[in-house]
Amino acid sequence: MLSEEIRQLFLEFFEKKGHKILPSASLIPDDPQLMFTVAGMVPFKPIFWGKVDPVYPRVTTCQKCIRTTDIENVGRTPRHHTFFEMLGNFSFGDYFKREAIEWAWEFVTQVLKIPEERLWISVYEEDEEAYDIWRKIGVSSNKIVKLGKEDNFWGPAGPTGPCGPDTEIFYDTGKEVPITDGKEPNPGNTEGRFVEIWNLVFTEYYQDENGQLLPLKRKNIDTGAGLERIAAMMQGVYYNFDTDLFLPIINRITDVLNVEYGRDEKHDVSIRVIADHIRALVFLISDGVFPSNEGRGYILRRILRRAARHGKMLGSEKPFLHNIVDAVVEKMGKIYPEIVEKQSFVKEIIYGEEERFLQNLNKGLDIVDKIVKETGGKIDGEAAFKLYDTYGFPLDILRDLANENGYILDEEGFNKYMEQQRKKAREAAGEVEFSERTDYETLDISTKFVGYDVLSTNARVLKIRTEKFVDEVKDVECELILDETPFYPEKGGQVADKGVIKGKNGEFVVTNVYVPVEGIIVHKGKLKGKIRVGDAIFASVDEKKRKATARNHTATHLLHAALRKVLGTHVRQAGSLVAPERLRFDFTHYAALTKEEIEKIEKMVNEKILEAIDVNTKVMSYDEAIKNGAMALFEEKYGDKVRVVRIRDFSEELCGGTHVKNTGEIGLFKIISESSVSAGVRRIEAITGFASLTYLENLETNWKKIKEELDATDENVFVKIEKLKEGIKQLELKIKEIQKNMINIKQILNNVQIENEIKYLVYEFEGVEQNTLRDLADKLIDRGVDLVVFFNKQGDKVILIVKRKKTFEKLHAGNIAKSLSKILDGGGGGRPDFAQAGGKDVSKINEAKSKLIEILREC
C-alpha cells in the first residue's frame, strides 16, 4: 500500500467518525515556546489550554513536522528523521479514551488489515482505565505492557503545556534482537524489533513551569501515527528509507551523484542523510524559513550544510542539492501544493547557500587537517570556535569529523568561547531579558485589546509580576496585566507601543508590551509610586509613536504589493520590522534590485499614497479571507477569526497590526537601502512621514554645504565637481611621475644579496603606488636580479610584491608571497613569476625577511 493511499484512508476513516479534515499547519508555529511544529497537536495548543474555543470538536489532519534533537542519528537508524508526517485525530472536550482506543484498533486491524498477532500495546502503569478498554476490545493481557512515565506519559511539547498519559500501538517486525531481561520479547524489554506506529495521548493535564500537573478545563484526545513508520509496515520493509516516501528521492540522489545504494553502508548512510534532509529543506523554505545565523534559519542552514557535506563524502565537488528538489516535489506536491508553488525559488535558495558553504567547507577542512596533524588528532575549544566564528564551520560537522576519524574535540571549551561571544553580544545590544521563565500559562484571565479604536482607556490591574506574582509593588521594574488595554503588543514584526499607565498612587512608564500566551497582554516597565492588584488605572499610548508606526505598517503593505507587481508573484514576506522611525521588509527574491526597479517600486507606492485610499479592515474566517484573495503572511491559528487589511484592489493581507485610516496620512515614502540578507532573501529599509521629511531636510542641508564649498549654483555644481575630479587625476599622475623620478635604481641595486647562488633584492617602501613598484621590479629583473621582494607600507598595513626571473624556475613567486604574508598576518599569492599579497602587521617585516632567507636556503 503506497503512502498516498494510507494518508487518504486515515483521513477518510476519521471523517466518517465525525471529524473535520483540516490541512497541515505551517512548520512555523504560532507558539513562542516552539521553534518548529514538532507534533500534530502543536496547532491546537491554544484549544487544549482552553484559551481558544474550537470551531470543530473533532478534527483529523496529516501534519508536517520538523524535529532536530536527534539529527546525528538520521541516516544511521531505520526511523530517525528531521522532516516527517504525523497522522492524527483530535477531540476537544468531546470523546475520550474509549472511542480513541476502539477507533485506532479498528483502523489498524480492519482498514489496514494488520494481523492482530503482530500488534502489541503499551499503557501508562497507573492508567487502569485504558488497560481495561484494551482488554474489552479483545487484546490479550500478555500483549499489553504497562510502562512508566518516561515511556507512556506524553508532553508537553515545550517546557509547559497540555500533557497526559498515553497508550501506544506497536508492530512486531519479527527482527531478531537481544532481549534485556531474558523474558519473551515485548516493547518494554527489546530495542529494534517492535516499532511504535501510533501514540494515543489522553490530554487531561497542564504542566506548569514547576512541573506541576493541573487539570485542564476539558479532556482532549491527541493522537499521532507516523506515516513513514506505517508505510514501512504496510510495504514490508524494516527501514523507513526503503518505502515509496524515500525511494524516488534516493534514486534521484544516486543518479545525480553517480553512486549506488545498497552496496556500501557508509555510502548508504550519506544517501539516507541527504534523502531525509532534502525533504526538510524543501518544506522549511516553502514555509518561509531562510538561511541565517540564528533561530530557525540556523537550523535550516545546519541541515543544508550537513547534507552538502555528505554529498562531498560521496564525491560531489559542486552544489548538487538543488537537483534533488524536483524528486521531492514530484512525490509530495499533490498533497502539499505550497512546495510546487515555491519549487524554483527553493532551488535558488538551496543552490546559493550550498555554493557559499562549499567554499567555506573546503577552507575549513584544510584547517582541520592542519590542526589535527599538529596536535596529534586534538581540536581544542579555541580552534573549534575560530573555525565556527571565522569560517562558518559548524560544530556538528566538526563533531561528525571527530566521530568518523577518532579525533578528540573539546566541545566544553568551544561552548565557553561561544558563551563569551553571546555575553558580548547581549552587552552590546544593551538588552537583558526580564525573566526567562514565567507562569503566565497557568492564569485563567485574559486582556481585551481596544487599541484599534482608542489610544487611551480606563482599566483595572489584574496581575502584577516582579520575579513572581505579587499583590502590591512600589518604585520597581515590573510587569502588569490589565483587563483591557490600548497598548499594541510586539508581534507580526510591529514593535510594541510605549506610553504611560497612571493610577491613584503611581505612574507606570511602559517600555515594552508582549503576549506570553494567547489572550494575555503583558505591560513591562518602571513604576514610580505604588500600585495594587485591583487598582483602577488610566492607560494611555504615546500617540506620536503609534501614528508613526501605523504609517510605516501601512506603507509596508503597499511596498509588498508593489514588489510583487514589479518583480513577480514569487516575492513573499520573509520577515519585517515596523517601528516608529523606519520600516524594514525582508522578501524572497533571487537578485539585487536594479536602480530602475527601486525607482519604479518607490514611485508606485507614492502614487497610492497620493491617491488617498481608505484603508479598510474586516474580521472574517480564514477560509473566507483566502477565498477573497487576501495574502496570508503568517499561519492562522485553528479556531480563530482573522483580520484582513485591504487597500482598494492594490493590497489585501491578513494582519493584526495597527494602520492609518487613509494612505494619504503616510506622507512621502522613501527607500533608503536595499541589500542581501541571505541566499534568495533581500531587504529593503524605508521611511515615511516626519522621518522622510527629516531625511529631505538633511539632503537639502548637505546640498547647500556642497554648493558653498564649491562656490557653485544648482546649475553648475556638477560641472565644478567634474573639473575637481580631473584636477585630482592630473595631480595623481604627477605624484606617480615624481615617485618614479625619486627612486634611484642604482642605489637600490646596491642592496642585491646572494644566498644559495640566488641573486635577490629586498627593499622597503612607504606609500608608493603599486604600479610604480611593479615597473621597478621589472627593471631590476632586466638588470640581472633573480628575485625581487618589495615591502610597501600603507599606514598600519603592508603590501608585498614578489617578482622572479621567468627562467629561474626553482623559485615560485606565488608560494613565497603566501609564506611571507602569513607572517604579516595576511594572505595572497599568484603566478610562479609574479605575486602580490597583503599583511596587517608591519612590525613583522623583519621576521618575514628572515623567513625569505630560510626559503632561499632550502630551495
VEXZAPA-235642 format. One record per residue (C-alpha): x, y, z; residue in three letters. Coordinates in steps of 0.1 Angstrom, whole numbers, padded with zeros to 4 digits, always signed. Layout:
! VEXZAPA-235642
XYZALA...
***
This chain:
! VEXZAPA-235642
+0000+0000+0000MET+0015+0033-0011LEU+0018+0063+0012SER-0008+0083-0007GLU-0034+0056-0001GLU-0025+0054+0036ILE-0029+0091+0041ARG-0063+0091+0023GLN-0076+0061+0041LEU-0067+0076+0075PHE-0084+0109+0069LEU-0115+0094+0053GLU-0118+0069+0082PHE-0120+0097+0108PHE-0141+0119+0086GLU-0167+0091+0087LYS-0164+0092+0125LYS-0175+0128+0125GLY-0141+0145+0123HIS-0134+0176+0102LYS-0104+0172+0079ILE-0081+0202+0082LEU-0050+0209+0061PRO-0015+0207+0076SER-0004+0238+0095ALA+0029+0256+0088SER+0062+0242+0101LEU+0065+0277+0117ILE+0042+0275+0148PRO+0024+0304+0163ASP+0039+0295+0196ASP+0066+0314+0214PRO+0078+0282+0232GLN+0085+0262+0200LEU+0108+0268+0171MET+0091+0243+0148PHE+0059+0223+0146THR+0071+0192+0163VAL+0039+0172+0165ALA+0004+0171+0151GLY-0011+0187+0182MET+0010+0219+0181VAL-0015+0239+0160PRO-0042+0231+0186PHE-0023+0240+0218LYS-0045+0272+0224PRO-0075+0249+0222ILE-0060+0224+0246PHE-0052+0252+0270TRP-0088+0264+0269GLY-0076+0298+0256LYS-0095+0294+0223VAL-0128+0276+0217ASP-0127+0250+0190PRO-0147+0255+0158VAL-0149+0217+0154TYR-0150+0193+0184PRO-0134+0166+0163ARG-0105+0171+0138VAL-0082+0149+0118THR-0050+0160+0100THR-0018+0149+0083CYS+0006+0173+0098GLN+0041+0181+0085LYS+0066+0182+0114CYS+0103+0190+0120ILE+0125+0177+0148ARG+0162+0180+0150THR+0170+0168+0185THR+0184+0135+0172ASP+0199+0148+0139ILE+0231+0129+0144GLU+0211+0096+0142ASN+0194+0105+0109VAL+0206+0081+0083GLY+0222+0057+0107ARG+0190+0043+0121THR+0158+0030+0104PRO+0134+0056+0117ARG+0151+0089+0127HIS+0140+0118+0106HIS+0142+0156+0106THR+0110+0160+0085PHE+0081+0136+0089PHE+0043+0134+0085GLU+0021+0128+0115MET-0014+0114+0110LEU-0037+0124+0139GLY-0072+0125+0152ASN-0082+0150+0179PHE-0111+0155+0203SER-0116+0188+0221PHE-0138+0180+0251GLY-0158+0155+0230ASP-0150+0118+0230TYR-0122+0104+0252PHE-0103+0071+0259LYS-0128+0045+0249ARG-0136+0059+0214GLU-0099+0068+0207ALA-0088+0033+0215ILE-0116+0015+0197GLU-0112+0035+0165TRP-0074+0031+0164ALA-0078-0006+0167TRP-0105-0007+0141GLU-0083+0013+0116PHE-0052-0008+0121VAL-0069-0042+0121THR-0098-0037+0097GLN-0088-0009+0073VAL-0050-0016+0072LEU-0057-0053+0079LYS-0027-0059+0101ILE-0028-0093+0118PRO-0036-0089+0155GLU-0009-0113+0164GLU+0017-0088+0151ARG+0004-0060+0173LEU+0013-0051+0209TRP+0000-0024+0232ILE+0017-0003+0259SER-0002+0017+0286VAL+0008+0040+0314TYR+0013+0018+0345GLU-0012+0039+0366GLU-0039+0041+0338ASP-0062+0011+0346GLU-0090+0027+0326GLU-0070+0024+0293ALA-0059-0011+0302TYR-0094-0023+0308ASP-0106-0008+0274ILE-0079-0027+0255TRP-0089-0059+0273ARG-0126-0053+0265LYS-0120-0050+0228ILE-0102-0083+0228GLY-0065-0077+0232VAL-0048-0104+0253SER-0033-0093+0286SER+0000-0108+0276ASN+0001-0084+0247LYS-0004-0053+0269ILE+0027-0039+0286VAL+0025-0015+0315LYS+0053+0011+0314LEU+0064+0041+0335GLY+0061+0078+0329LYS+0092+0081+0308GLU+0076+0058+0282ASP+0039+0063+0284ASN+0032+0099+0295PHE+0032+0124+0267TRP+0042+0161+0267GLY+0043+0188+0270PRO+0056+0200+0235ALA+0078+0225+0252GLY+0087+0234+0288PRO+0050+0239+0296THR+0016+0229+0281GLY-0010+0202+0277PRO+0000+0167+0285CYS-0013+0134+0298GLY-0009+0096+0299PRO-0008+0077+0266ASP-0012+0043+0252THR+0008+0031+0221GLU+0003+0005+0194ILE+0034-0014+0184PHE+0041-0036+0153TYR+0063-0067+0157ASP+0087-0067+0128THR+0100-0102+0138GLY+0136-0089+0137LYS+0159-0110+0159GLU+0174-0087+0185VAL+0188-0091+0221PRO+0164-0092+0250ILE+0173-0073+0282THR+0156-0095+0308ASP+0155-0130+0293GLY+0117-0130+0291LYS+0095-0132+0260GLU+0104-0102+0237PRO+0080-0073+0242ASN+0081-0035+0235PRO+0093-0029+0271GLY+0124-0051+0270ASN+0135-0052+0234THR+0151-0025+0212GLU+0147-0025+0175GLY+0121-0053+0170ARG+0089-0035+0179PHE+0080-0003+0161VAL+0057+0022+0177GLU+0032+0031+0149ILE+0006+0050+0169TRP+0005+0070+0201ASN-0028+0079+0217LEU-0025+0107+0242VAL-0052+0114+0267PHE-0046+0151+0273THR-0062+0160+0306GLU-0034+0179+0324TYR-0015+0212+0320TYR+0022+0211+0332GLN+0033+0245+0346ASP+0068+0259+0349GLU+0075+0240+0381ASN+0064+0207+0366GLY+0031+0206+0385GLN+0002+0189+0368LEU-0030+0209+0367LEU-0064+0196+0354PRO-0074+0211+0321LEU-0109+0226+0317LYS-0118+0199+0292ARG-0103+0165+0285LYS-0089+0161+0250ASN-0076+0134+0227ILE-0044+0139+0207ASP-0031+0110+0186THR-0001+0107+0164GLY+0006+0079+0138ALA+0039+0083+0119GLY+0032+0080+0082LEU+0067+0069+0075GLU+0065+0040+0100ARG+0031+0029+0089ILE+0043+0029+0052ALA+0073+0007+0062ALA+0049-0017+0080MET+0025-0018+0050MET+0053-0023+0025GLN+0071-0050+0044GLY+0104-0032+0049VAL+0124-0025+0081TYR+0139+0009+0071TYR+0116+0038+0065ASN+0140+0048+0038PHE+0130+0017+0018ASP+0094+0029+0014THR+0079+0048-0015ASP+0082+0080+0005LEU+0120+0080+0001PHE+0130+0056-0028LEU+0122+0081-0056PRO+0144+0107-0038ILE+0171+0082-0032ILE+0170+0071-0069ASN+0174+0108-0079ARG+0204+0112-0055ILE+0222+0081-0069THR+0216+0094-0105ASP+0229+0129-0097VAL+0259+0117-0077LEU+0266+0086-0098ASN+0266+0063-0067VAL+0249+0031-0059GLU+0225+0025-0029TYR+0227-0008-0010GLY+0263-0018-0016ARG+0283+0002+0010ASP+0269+0010+0044GLU+0290+0042+0048LYS+0277+0054+0014HIS+0242+0043+0023ASP+0242+0064+0055VAL+0252+0095+0034SER+0225+0088+0009ILE+0199+0084+0036ARG+0210+0117+0053VAL+0206+0136+0020ILE+0172+0120+0013ALA+0159+0130+0047ASP+0175+0164+0048HIS+0164+0175+0013ILE+0127+0169+0023ARG+0132+0191+0054ALA+0149+0218+0033LEU+0121+0219+0007VAL+0093+0222+0032PHE+0111+0246+0055LEU+0120+0271+0028ILE+0085+0267+0013SER+0071+0277+0047ASP+0092+0308+0049GLY+0124+0297+0067VAL+0156+0311+0052PHE+0193+0305+0060PRO+0207+0327+0088SER+0229+0325+0118ASN+0201+0324+0144GLU+0169+0307+0153GLY+0150+0287+0126ARG+0174+0300+0099GLY+0203+0285+0117TYR+0186+0251+0119ILE+0179+0252+0082LEU+0215+0262+0075ARG+0227+0233+0097ARG+0206+0208+0079ILE+0217+0220+0045LEU+0254+0220+0054ARG+0251+0185+0068ARG+0235+0173+0036ALA+0261+0191+0015ALA+0290+0176+0034ARG+0275+0141+0030HIS+0274+0148-0007GLY+0310+0158-0006LYS+0318+0125+0011MET+0301+0108-0019LEU+0324+0126-0043GLY+0305+0158-0051SER+0327+0188-0055GLU+0300+0213-0065LYS+0264+0222-0054PRO+0240+0193-0061PHE+0212+0195-0036LEU+0191+0218-0059HIS+0190+0190-0084ASN+0172+0167-0059ILE+0144+0192-0052VAL+0123+0181-0082ASP+0121+0145-0068ALA+0106+0157-0036VAL+0081+0179-0054VAL+0071+0151-0077GLU+0065+0128-0048LYS+0047+0152-0024MET+0035+0182-0044GLY-0001+0169-0049LYS-0005+0167-0011ILE+0014+0199-0003TYR+0008+0224-0032PRO+0030+0251-0015GLU+0061+0232-0025ILE+0050+0232-0061VAL+0044+0269-0060GLU+0078+0276-0044LYS+0098+0249-0064GLN+0121+0272-0085SER+0126+0296-0056PHE+0136+0267-0032VAL+0161+0256-0058LYS+0176+0291-0060GLU+0179+0294-0022ILE+0195+0259-0018ILE+0220+0264-0047TYR+0232+0298-0034GLY+0236+0286+0002GLU+0253+0254-0008GLU+0277+0271-0031GLU+0289+0295-0004ARG+0291+0267+0022PHE+0313+0245+0000LEU+0338+0273-0004GLN+0340+0277+0034ASN+0339+0239+0039LEU+0370+0234+0018ASN+0389+0261+0037LYS+0377+0247+0070GLY+0386+0211+0061LEU+0422+0222+0052ASP+0425+0240+0085ILE+0411+0210+0104VAL+0436+0187+0086ASP+0464+0211+0096LYS+0452+0213+0133ILE+0450+0175+0138VAL+0484+0169+0122LYS+0500+0195+0145GLU+0482+0183+0177THR+0481+0145+0171GLY+0443+0144+0165GLY+0431+0170+0190LYS+0408+0200+0183ILE+0407+0223+0213ASP+0379+0247+0221GLY+0396+0278+0208GLU+0404+0263+0175ALA+0368+0249+0171ALA+0354+0283+0179PHE+0377+0301+0155LYS+0366+0277+0128LEU+0330+0285+0136TYR+0334+0322+0141ASP+0358+0330+0112THR+0348+0304+0086TYR+0313+0295+0095GLY+0324+0259+0101PHE+0295+0243+0122PRO+0303+0224+0154LEU+0281+0195+0143ASP+0303+0189+0113ILE+0334+0191+0135LEU+0316+0165+0157ARG+0309+0143+0128ASP+0346+0145+0116LEU+0358+0137+0151ALA+0335+0107+0154ASN+0344+0094+0119GLU+0382+0098+0124ASN+0387+0094+0161GLY+0397+0130+0168TYR+0394+0145+0203ILE+0371+0175+0202LEU+0369+0199+0231ASP+0332+0208+0230GLU+0332+0222+0265GLU+0359+0246+0256GLY+0340+0256+0224PHE+0309+0263+0245ASN+0328+0286+0268LYS+0340+0307+0239TYR+0305+0306+0224MET+0290+0319+0257GLU+0316+0347+0259GLN+0306+0358+0224GLN+0269+0357+0233ARG+0276+0377+0265LYS+0294+0404+0245LYS+0265+0405+0220ALA+0240+0409+0248ARG+0260+0437+0264GLU+0265+0454+0230ALA+0227+0453+0224ALA+0221+0466+0259GLY+0192+0442+0264GLU+0186+0418+0293VAL+0156+0396+0295GLU+0133+0404+0324PHE+0128+0368+0332SER+0134+0336+0312GLU+0107+0316+0329ARG+0072+0327+0337THR+0040+0310+0348ASP+0016+0332+0328TYR+0004+0300+0311GLU-0014+0289+0343THR-0035+0321+0346LEU-0072+0319+0339ASP-0075+0355+0328ILE-0074+0375+0296SER-0069+0410+0283THR-0092+0428+0259LYS-0073+0448+0233PHE-0091+0480+0224VAL-0062+0498+0207GLY-0076+0496+0172TYR-0103+0521+0182ASP-0088+0542+0210VAL-0054+0552+0223LEU-0064+0555+0259SER-0088+0538+0283THR-0098+0532+0319ASN-0089+0497+0331ALA-0082+0476+0361ARG-0050+0458+0372VAL-0055+0420+0371LEU-0019+0408+0379LYS+0015+0423+0389ILE+0047+0404+0385ARG+0083+0410+0395THR+0101+0377+0398GLU+0068+0362+0409LYS+0032+0374+0412PHE+0026+0399+0439VAL-0003+0419+0452ASP+0014+0453+0455GLU+0046+0470+0443VAL+0064+0503+0449LYS+0091+0521+0428ASP+0102+0490+0409VAL+0105+0475+0374GLU+0077+0450+0370CYS+0050+0437+0346GLU+0013+0445+0347LEU-0017+0427+0332ILE-0049+0448+0327LEU-0084+0437+0320ASP-0083+0458+0288GLU-0056+0478+0271THR-0050+0502+0242PRO-0013+0491+0240PHE-0004+0470+0210TYR+0020+0441+0219PRO+0050+0433+0199GLU+0041+0408+0172LYS+0039+0403+0134GLY+0070+0425+0130GLY+0054+0455+0146GLN+0071+0469+0177VAL+0052+0474+0209ALA+0035+0506+0218ASP+0050+0528+0245LYS+0032+0551+0269GLY+0020+0556+0305VAL-0003+0538+0329ILE-0015+0561+0357LYS-0031+0550+0390GLY-0042+0569+0420LYS-0008+0564+0438ASN+0017+0557+0410GLY+0027+0562+0374GLU+0040+0532+0353PHE+0061+0540+0322VAL+0055+0513+0296VAL+0087+0503+0278THR+0075+0470+0262ASN+0043+0450+0256VAL+0042+0414+0247TYR+0020+0382+0246VAL+0035+0353+0266PRO+0004+0331+0259VAL-0027+0335+0238GLU-0051+0360+0253GLY-0028+0377+0279ILE-0011+0410+0272ILE+0018+0419+0295VAL+0030+0455+0300HIS+0066+0458+0311LYS+0081+0490+0325GLY+0091+0510+0355LYS+0068+0521+0383LEU+0072+0554+0402LYS+0050+0553+0432GLY+0027+0524+0443LYS+0002+0501+0426ILE-0020+0472+0437ARG-0039+0444+0421VAL-0075+0456+0415GLY-0065+0493+0412ASP-0084+0514+0387ALA-0059+0529+0362ILE-0058+0551+0331PHE-0037+0536+0302ALA-0025+0560+0275SER-0005+0551+0244VAL+0022+0575+0231ASP+0001+0589+0202GLU+0030+0603+0182LYS+0049+0570+0181LYS+0017+0549+0175ARG+0008+0571+0144LYS+0044+0569+0131ALA+0043+0531+0135THR+0009+0529+0117ALA+0022+0550+0088ARG+0052+0525+0084ASN+0029+0495+0088HIS+0005+0505+0060THR+0035+0515+0039ALA+0049+0480+0044THR+0017+0466+0028HIS+0019+0490-0001LEU+0056+0481-0005LEU+0049+0443-0005HIS+0022+0447-0032ALA+0045+0469-0053ALA+0073+0444-0051LEU+0050+0416-0063ARG+0038+0438-0092LYS+0073+0449-0103VAL+0094+0418-0096LEU+0068+0390-0098GLY+0045+0369-0076THR+0073+0348-0063HIS+0080+0377-0039VAL+0068+0368-0004ARG+0075+0384+0030GLN+0104+0367+0048ALA+0104+0390+0079GLY+0097+0425+0088SER+0102+0453+0114LEU+0077+0481+0118VAL+0089+0508+0141ALA+0081+0545+0145PRO+0114+0555+0130GLU+0115+0532+0099ARG+0103+0500+0083LEU+0123+0470+0073ARG+0110+0445+0049PHE+0127+0412+0040ASP+0114+0394+0009PHE+0121+0364-0013THR+0139+0374-0045HIS+0170+0359-0062TYR+0188+0390-0073ALA+0197+0425-0062ALA+0172+0451-0073LEU+0183+0475-0101THR+0182+0512-0097LYS+0153+0513-0122GLU+0133+0487-0102GLU+0138+0506-0069ILE+0126+0538-0086GLU+0096+0520-0101LYS+0086+0505-0067ILE+0091+0538-0048GLU+0070+0557-0074LYS+0042+0531-0073MET+0039+0533-0035VAL+0039+0571-0035ASN+0012+0571-0062GLU-0010+0550-0039LYS-0003+0574-0011ILE-0012+0604-0032LEU-0045+0587-0042GLU-0055+0589-0005ALA-0071+0555-0005ILE-0092+0544+0025ASP-0076+0515+0045VAL-0103+0491+0054ASN-0102+0463+0080THR-0126+0434+0084LYS-0127+0403+0106VAL-0137+0371+0089MET-0129+0334+0088SER-0095+0323+0075TYR-0111+0304+0046ASP-0132+0333+0036GLU-0102+0357+0037ALA-0081+0334+0015ILE-0110+0328-0009LYS-0114+0366-0013ASN-0077+0368-0023GLY-0061+0380+0009ALA-0024+0371+0013MET-0015+0351+0044ALA+0018+0362+0057LEU+0017+0341+0089PHE+0000+0309+0096GLU-0035+0310+0110GLU-0045+0296+0144LYS-0072+0270+0140TYR-0104+0282+0156GLY-0096+0319+0153ASP-0110+0346+0131LYS-0086+0366+0111VAL-0083+0404+0104ARG-0080+0414+0068VAL-0064+0448+0059VAL-0075+0460+0024ARG-0063+0490+0004ILE-0087+0490-0025ARG-0077+0465-0052ASP-0040+0471-0046PHE-0032+0452-0014SER-0051+0427+0007GLU-0034+0409+0036GLU-0041+0391+0068LEU-0027+0413+0095CYS-0033+0421+0132GLY-0012+0453+0133GLY-0023+0489+0135THR-0027+0510+0104HIS-0036+0545+0092VAL-0072+0551+0081LYS-0062+0566+0047ASN-0030+0562+0027THR-0027+0599+0024GLY-0017+0600+0061GLU+0016+0582+0052ILE+0033+0612+0036GLY+0064+0606+0015LEU+0076+0571+0012PHE+0114+0568+0006LYS+0136+0537+0002ILE+0169+0543+0019ILE+0186+0509+0013SER+0183+0476-0005GLU+0206+0447+0005SER+0210+0410+0008SER+0201+0391+0039VAL+0209+0356+0028SER+0207+0335-0004ALA+0174+0344-0021GLY+0163+0369+0005VAL+0166+0407+0001ARG+0160+0435+0025ARG+0145+0470+0019ILE+0146+0497+0046GLU+0124+0527+0041ALA+0110+0557+0059ILE+0077+0577+0059THR+0061+0607+0075GLY+0083+0630+0095PHE+0112+0607+0091ALA+0112+0612+0054SER+0108+0650+0059LEU+0139+0649+0082THR+0157+0629+0055TYR+0149+0655+0028LEU+0159+0684+0052GLU+0193+0667+0057ASN+0198+0662+0020LEU+0190+0699+0014GLU+0214+0710+0041THR+0242+0689+0026ASN+0234+0701-0009TRP+0238+0738+0003LYS+0271+0730+0020LYS+0284+0714-0012ILE+0274+0745-0032LYS+0290+0768-0006GLU+0323+0748-0007GLU+0324+0748-0045LEU+0311+0784-0048ASP+0285+0769-0072ALA+0249+0772-0082THR+0223+0745-0087ASP+0230+0747-0125GLU+0269+0744-0125ASN+0276+0723-0094VAL+0283+0692-0113PHE+0305+0710-0138VAL+0327+0721-0110LYS+0328+0686-0095ILE+0340+0672-0129GLU+0367+0699-0130LYS+0378+0689-0095LEU+0379+0652-0104LYS+0400+0660-0135GLU+0424+0682-0114GLY+0428+0653-0089ILE+0435+0629-0117LYS+0462+0651-0131GLN+0478+0656-0096LEU+0478+0618-0091GLU+0497+0614-0124LEU+0523+0640-0113LYS+0527+0622-0080ILE+0534+0589-0098LYS+0559+0606-0120GLU+0576+0622-0090ILE+0578+0589-0072GLN+0594+0573-0103LYS+0620+0600-0105ASN+0627+0599-0068MET+0635+0561-0070ILE+0672+0557-0077ASN+0677+0523-0094ILE+0714+0523-0090LYS+0711+0530-0053GLN+0686+0502-0049ILE+0708+0478-0068LEU+0734+0482-0041ASN+0711+0461-0019ASN+0714+0430-0040VAL+0725+0399-0020GLN+0733+0363-0028ILE+0720+0333-0010GLU+0724+0297-0023ASN+0736+0311-0056GLU+0704+0332-0059ILE+0708+0370-0065LYS+0680+0385-0046TYR+0669+0420-0036LEU+0647+0431-0007VAL+0636+0467-0002TYR+0611+0486+0019GLU+0589+0515+0006PHE+0563+0536+0022GLU+0531+0549+0004GLY+0544+0542-0032VAL+0519+0535-0059GLU+0518+0498-0067GLN+0521+0501-0105ASN+0553+0521-0099THR+0568+0493-0079LEU+0557+0466-0104ARG+0575+0486-0131ASP+0606+0489-0109LEU+0606+0452-0102ALA+0606+0445-0140ASP+0636+0468-0145LYS+0656+0452-0117LEU+0650+0417-0131ILE+0662+0431-0165ASP+0693+0442-0147ARG+0702+0407-0137GLY+0684+0402-0104VAL+0670+0367-0099ASP+0644+0376-0072LEU+0629+0409-0062VAL+0608+0413-0029VAL+0593+0447-0020PHE+0575+0456+0012PHE+0553+0487+0007ASN+0539+0501+0039LYS+0505+0517+0037GLN+0497+0531+0071GLY+0493+0501+0095ASP+0492+0476+0066LYS+0518+0464+0042VAL+0516+0452+0005ILE+0541+0426-0007LEU+0554+0423-0042ILE+0574+0392-0053VAL+0590+0390-0088LYS+0614+0364-0102ARG+0632+0359-0134LYS+0610+0338-0157LYS+0637+0313-0164THR+0646+0309-0128PHE+0621+0280-0122GLU+0634+0267-0089LYS+0617+0296-0072LEU+0579+0301-0071HIS+0568+0337-0065ALA+0533+0328-0055GLY+0544+0303-0028ASN+0570+0328-0015ILE+0543+0356-0012ALA+0519+0332+0005LYS+0545+0322+0031SER+0557+0357+0039LEU+0521+0372+0040SER+0512+0346+0067LYS+0539+0361+0090ILE+0525+0395+0083LEU+0490+0383+0093ASP+0477+0385+0058GLY+0473+0364+0027GLY+0477+0363-0011GLY+0497+0346-0038GLY+0500+0345-0076GLY+0519+0331-0106ARG+0553+0314-0104PRO+0570+0345-0118ASP+0549+0373-0101PHE+0528+0375-0070ALA+0512+0401-0047GLN+0500+0397-0011ALA+0489+0418+0018GLY+0495+0419+0056GLY+0481+0436+0087LYS+0512+0436+0109ASP+0540+0460+0097VAL+0560+0452+0128SER+0568+0417+0114LYS+0586+0428+0082ILE+0620+0418+0096ASN+0606+0384+0106GLU+0593+0380+0070ALA+0628+0389+0057LYS+0643+0361+0078SER+0617+0337+0065LYS+0627+0346+0030LEU+0663+0337+0036ILE+0652+0303+0050GLU+0632+0297+0019ILE+0662+0305-0004LEU+0685+0282+0016ARG+0661+0253+0012GLU+0654+0256-0025CYS
***
